[in-house]
Amino acid sequence: MRFKGKTAFVTGSNGFVGSFLVERLLQEGAEVRCLVRKSANLRWLKDLKVELVYGDISDSESYQNKLKNVDYIFHIAALKHSIKQNDYKKINIQVTEDLLLAAKKESPGLKKFVFLSSMAAMGCSTRENTLSETDTCKPLTHYGSSKAEAEKIVLAYKDVFPVTIIRPPAVYGPRDEDILAMFKAMKLGVRPIFGIQKKYLSMVYVMDLVEALLLSALSKKADGKIYIIAEDKHYSWKEIQDAVAKTLNVKSVTLKIPKSVLFGAALLAELFSGITGVNILLTTHKVRELTGDWVCNIKKAQEDLGFKPVYDINKGMELTAKWYNENKWL
């Protein structure tokens, strides 16, 4: 009961990572305020004993006075998919600054502001040179750039109240809609490989990430610092897909999609989005991410936070597939 008697305010609480974080905070004894839109899908929160704060993260007046007597703020909400750079500036940068300003006004006794960033803020690695927190940020996408800028704003408040930034690579697990596409493709017997060259990734199972968020909130050593959180091993795309194939018990045919083909498809998708206004997942920026190496080391988090990832790729994919099947997502 590490958070017994404490109050936590969570943005993005009805999403993939946020909903698991809320569940763990409740298990740890916290009282939880969840910022949600009135139109939001509350399927993961409906049976939880939380205080729903109806508002919009982009409208600070809508949650005015709701940060009073809050001990911890977990800023999880973010925009991940858009072709408009201004959308990222508004949601990922401006919203973060507005939330920090509101916390400064209403929560003078705040114990920790935890910001969920992303390895996208750093840019790609190589397999030989894994990314660490001291590396210069060289984001490849509008999303990554917005996270890097938001991090600077968060760190600017470190003398106002304690702050910690968490950078995960690809996060997966039950309720995740992003990796679901790969599961569906492989169930149909297709194993997509993006790009011709062999690529490597670090990944993190959602419950390991949630534990890291809690550890960072409680650690004074983490004040004013940034931590990369992942499994302590990286994998090739083949190894990741082997784990999926094993848990689904399927055989699949490898389909290598050249980078040039992906870029062409992304350009067409962006043109379609520009004409129709429909948001899309495949963008030219996304292609840069899909065809790069994303490998990191977690030594700093292990030393400072005592972080120990529990779920390897085989166990994590097994639990993810089980949840997809039980909930008829596959």
C-alpha positions in Angstrom: 0.0 0.0 0.0 2.7 2.5 -1.1 0.2 5.2 -1.8 -2.2 4.8 1.1 -3.9 8.0 2.1 -2.5 9.8 -1.0 -4.3 11.4 -3.9 -3.3 11.0 -7.5 -4.5 13.0 -10.5 -4.2 11.1 -13.8 -4.6 12.4 -17.3 -5.1 9.8 -20.1 -6.7 7.6 -17.4 -9.2 5.9 -19.7 -6.5 4.9 -22.2 -4.2 1.9 -22.6 -1.4 2.8 -20.1 -3.5 5.2 -18.0 -6.1 2.7 -17.1 -3.6 0.1 -15.9 -1.9 2.9 -13.9 -5.2 3.8 -12.3 -5.9 0.2 -11.3 -2.4 -0.1 -9.7 -2.8 3.2 -7.8 -6.1 2.0 -6.3 -4.4 -1.3 -5.3 -1.7 0.7 -3.7 -4.2 2.6 -1.5 -4.4 5.9 -3.4 -7.5 8.0 -4.0 -7.5 8.7 -7.8 -9.0 11.5 -9.8 -9.3 10.7 -13.5 -9.5 13.5 -16.0 -11.9 12.4 -18.8 -14.0 14.0 -21.5 -17.7 13.5 -21.2 -17.7 11.8 -24.6 -14.8 9.4 -23.6 -15.1 5.6 -23.6 -14.9 4.7 -19.9 -14.9 0.9 -20.4 -11.8 0.4 -18.3 -12.8 2.8 -15.5 -16.5 2.1 -15.1 -16.1 -0.5 -12.3 -13.4 1.3 -10.5 -13.8 3.5 -7.4 -12.4 6.7 -8.8 -13.4 10.3 -8.9 -14.2 11.3 -12.5 -13.2 14.8 -13.4 -15.1 15.7 -16.5 -13.0 18.1 -18.6 -10.7 18.5 -21.6 -7.0 18.3 -21.2 -6.6 21.1 -23.7 -8.9 23.4 -21.6 -7.3 24.0 -18.2 -10.4 25.9 -17.0 -12.3 22.6 -17.3 -10.3 21.0 -14.4 -9.8 24.2 -12.4 -9.7 23.6 -8.6 -9.4 19.8 -9.2 -5.7 19.7 -8.4 -6.1 21.0 -4.9 -4.8 18.6 -2.2 -3.3 16.3 -4.9 -0.1 14.5 -3.9 0.9 13.1 -7.3 0.2 14.0 -10.9 0.7 11.5 -13.6 0.5 13.1 -17.0 -0.1 10.2 -19.4 -2.4 11.8 -22.0 -0.8 12.5 -25.4 -1.5 12.8 -29.1 0.3 10.0 -31.0 -1.2 10.1 -34.5 -1.7 13.2 -36.7 -0.3 14.6 -39.9 -0.5 18.2 -38.6 2.5 19.5 -36.6 0.3 22.1 -34.9 -1.8 19.3 -33.4 1.2 18.0 -31.6 2.2 21.4 -30.4 -1.2 22.0 -29.0 -1.8 18.7 -27.3 1.7 17.5 -26.3 3.4 20.7 -25.6 0.9 23.4 -24.7 -1.3 21.1 -22.6 1.8 19.9 -20.6 2.7 23.6 -19.9 -0.9 24.4 -18.9 -1.1 21.4 -16.5 2.2 22.4 -14.9 1.0 26.0 -14.4 -2.3 24.7 -12.9 -0.3 22.5 -10.5 1.9 25.4 -9.5 -1.2 27.4 -8.6 -3.3 24.7 -6.9 -0.8 22.1 -5.6 2.0 23.8 -3.7 2.6 20.6 -1.7 2.8 18.3 -4.7 5.1 15.4 -4.1 5.8 14.5 -7.7 4.8 15.4 -11.3 5.5 12.3 -13.4 5.5 12.9 -17.2 5.2 9.9 -19.6 7.4 10.8 -22.5 8.7 8.4 -25.2 11.9 7.2 -26.7 10.6 8.9 -29.8 11.9 12.1 -28.2 15.4 10.7 -28.8 15.3 9.2 -32.3 16.7 6.0 -33.5 19.7 4.1 -32.2 21.9 1.4 -33.8 22.1 -2.1 -32.5 25.6 -1.6 -31.4 25.1 1.9 -29.8 22.1 1.6 -27.5 20.4 4.8 -26.4 20.8 6.2 -22.9 19.5 9.2 -21.1 22.7 11.2 -21.7 22.4 11.0 -25.5 21.4 14.1 -27.5 17.7 14.0 -28.6 17.4 13.8 -32.4 13.7 13.0 -32.9 12.6 11.8 -36.3 8.9 12.7 -36.1 6.5 15.6 -35.1 5.4 13.4 -32.2 9.0 12.8 -31.0 9.8 16.5 -31.4 6.7 17.5 -29.4 7.7 15.1 -26.6 11.3 16.4 -26.5 9.9 20.0 -26.2 7.5 19.0 -23.5 10.3 17.4 -21.5 12.2 20.7 -21.5 9.1 22.4 -20.1 8.7 19.8 -17.4 12.3 20.1 -16.3 11.9 23.9 -16.1 9.6 23.3 -13.2 12.0 21.1 -11.2 12.6 23.9 -8.7 8.9 24.5 -8.2 8.0 20.9 -7.3 9.6 17.5 -7.9 9.3 16.2 -11.5 10.4 12.9 -13.2 10.2 12.0 -16.9 9.8 8.4 -18.1 10.8 7.4 -21.6 9.5 4.0 -22.8 10.1 2.5 -26.2 7.2 0.4 -27.8 4.7 -0.4 -25.0 2.5 -3.5 -25.5 0.0 -5.6 -23.5 -3.7 -6.2 -23.1 -5.9 -3.3 -24.3 -3.3 -2.1 -26.7 -4.7 -1.4 -30.1 -1.4 -0.6 -31.9 0.2 -4.0 -31.7 -3.2 -5.7 -32.4 -2.7 -5.2 -36.1 0.4 -7.5 -36.1 -1.5 -10.1 -34.1 -4.3 -10.0 -36.7 -2.0 -10.2 -39.7 -0.1 -13.2 -38.2 -3.3 -15.0 -37.3 -4.1 -14.7 -41.0 -0.7 -16.2 -41.9 1.1 -13.1 -42.9 4.3 -11.9 -41.1 5.0 -8.3 -42.2 8.6 -7.1 -42.1 9.2 -3.3 -42.6 12.3 -2.6 -44.6 14.8 -5.0 -46.0 17.6 -4.7 -43.3 17.3 -6.6 -40.0 16.0 -4.3 -37.3 16.1 -4.4 -33.5 13.8 -3.1 -30.8 13.6 -2.6 -27.1 10.0 -3.1 -25.8 8.2 -2.9 -22.5 5.2 -4.7 -21.2 2.6 -2.3 -19.8 2.7 -3.6 -16.3 6.4 -3.2 -16.1 6.0 0.4 -17.3 3.3 1.1 -14.7 5.6 -0.2 -11.9 8.3 2.2 -13.2 5.9 5.1 -13.1 5.0 4.3 -9.4 8.7 3.8 -8.5 9.6 7.1 -10.0 6.8 8.9 -8.2 8.0 7.6 -4.8 11.8 8.1 -5.4 13.5 11.3 -4.2 16.5 10.2 -6.2 14.4 10.5 -9.3 13.6 14.2 -8.7 14.5 16.2 -11.8 15.6 13.2 -13.8 14.8 11.3 -17.0 14.6 7.5 -17.1 14.4 5.1 -20.0 12.1 2.1 -19.1 12.2 -1.1 -21.1 12.9 -4.8 -20.8 16.6 -5.4 -20.2 17.0 -7.2 -23.6 16.3 -6.2 -27.1 14.9 -8.2 -30.0 14.9 -8.5 -33.7 11.6 -8.1 -35.5 11.8 -11.9 -36.2 12.2 -12.7 -32.6 9.2 -10.5 -31.7 7.1 -12.1 -34.4 8.3 -15.6 -33.4 6.9 -14.9 -29.9 3.6 -13.9 -31.4 3.4 -16.9 -33.7 4.2 -19.2 -30.8 1.5 -17.9 -28.5 -1.0 -17.9 -31.4 0.2 -21.4 -32.5 0.2 -20.3 -36.2 2.5 -20.6 -39.2 3.1 -17.5 -41.3 4.6 -16.4 -44.5 7.1 -13.5 -44.3 6.2 -10.4 -46.3 9.1 -8.0 -46.6 7.8 -4.5 -47.5 10.6 -2.2 -48.8 11.0 1.2 -47.3 10.3 2.9 -50.6 7.0 1.1 -50.9 6.1 2.1 -47.3 6.9 5.8 -48.1 4.8 5.7 -51.2 1.8 4.3 -49.4 2.3 6.8 -46.6 2.4 9.7 -49.1 -0.9 8.5 -50.6 -2.4 8.1 -47.1 -1.3 11.7 -46.2 -2.9 13.0 -49.4 -6.1 11.2 -48.6 -6.0 12.6 -45.0 -5.4 16.1 -46.3 -8.4 15.9 -48.6 -10.9 14.2 -46.2 -9.6 15.2 -42.8 -9.6 11.6 -41.7 -6.7 10.8 -39.3 -4.4 8.1 -40.4 -1.8 5.8 -38.8 0.6 5.4 -41.7 2.5 8.6 -42.3 6.0 9.3 -43.7 7.1 10.0 -40.1 5.7 6.7 -39.0 7.7 4.9 -41.7 10.9 6.4 -40.4 10.1 4.9 -37.0 9.1 1.5 -38.4 12.3 1.1 -40.4 14.7 2.2 -37.7 16.4 0.5 -34.7 15.1 1.4 -31.3 17.4 -0.1 -28.8 18.1 1.3 -25.3 19.7 0.4 -22.0 18.0 0.8 -18.6 21.0 0.8 -16.3 20.1 4.2 -14.8 16.5 3.1 -13.9 17.9 -0.1 -12.4 20.4 1.7 -10.3 18.3 4.7 -9.2 14.8 3.2 -9.0 15.5 -0.4 -8.4 13.5 -1.1 -11.5 13.4 -4.8 -12.5 11.4 -5.8 -15.6 9.3 -8.9 -14.8 7.9 -9.7 -18.3 10.0 -10.9 -21.2 8.7 -10.9 -24.7 7.4 -14.5 -24.5 5.4 -14.0 -21.3 4.2 -10.6 -22.4 3.0 -11.7 -25.8 1.3 -14.8 -24.2 -0.7 -12.6 -21.8 -1.5 -10.1 -24.5 -2.8 -12.8 -26.9 -4.8 -14.4 -24.1 -6.5 -11.1 -23.4 -7.2 -10.4 -27.1 -8.8 -13.9 -27.4 -10.9 -13.6 -24.2 -12.2 -10.2 -25.2 -12.8 -11.3 -28.9 -10.4 -8.7 -30.3 -8.8 -11.5 -32.4 
